[in-house]
Amino acid sequence: MERWISRLALGAVVGAVQFGLVAGASAQGLLSESEASAAVVNDYGVEVLDIEPDTIDGSPVFRVTVMNPGGNFN
């Protein structure tokens, strides 16, 4: 069980880092909100419910609210 949780946590961290790069670049003007939203949909296979510009530690980012598709993927 611990191994599965560790893999899940690692996947979440990697996903957060990858998304942070996309979101950070988006907020800096390299991508628009719609382009950032499309990138999240394509990369993670989720539905974007909301996207808002914000800053974290002085760095511009987008805060994105997503929903996983229906199904059983526990």
N, C-alpha and C positions, 0 to 999 in steps of 0.2 A: 504494500500500500504506500509506503514512504517513497518508493522509487517512482510510482505513478504520480504522486503529488509533486515530487521534484521535477519530473518532466513537464507537468502542467505548469508549474511556476516558471520554469525556464522558458517555455513557450510564451507565456504571458509577458515576461520581461523582454524577450526578443521582439514580440509583436509591439510592445510599447515603445521600444527603441526605434523600430522601423517606422511606426506611426509618428513618433516624435520628429523624426527627420522630415517626413512628408508635411506634417503640420507646421513645423518651424519654417520650412521653405515656403509654404503657402502663405503664411502670414507676412513674410518678407516681400511679397509681391511677385514671387516667381510663379505662383499659381493663384488663380482666383478661388473664391469659395466653392464655386461649382466644379472647378477642376479638382480641388482637394477632395470634395465629396465623391466625385467619380473615381478618384484614385483609391479611396477607402473602400468603396463598393467593389471595385475590380480586384483589389489586393486581398480583401478579407471576406468577400461574399456575404456582406451584411446589408441591411437597409439603413440608410442614414435618415434619422428622424429630425435632427437639428444640428446646425453648425454655426458657431459664433466665434468671432475673433476675440482674443484675450492675450494676456501676457503672463508668463511664469518666470520668476527670477529675472525680470527685465527683458526676457526674450519673447518676441511675438509668436503666438501659436493660435491654432483653432481648437476650440473645445467641441468635440463631436459626440452626439448621442446616437447610438446605433441599436438595432434590434437584429438578433439572429433569426434566420429563417425558421419556419416551423419544422418539426421533426424530432427524432430521438437521437441526439448525439451526446448523451451523458458519458 
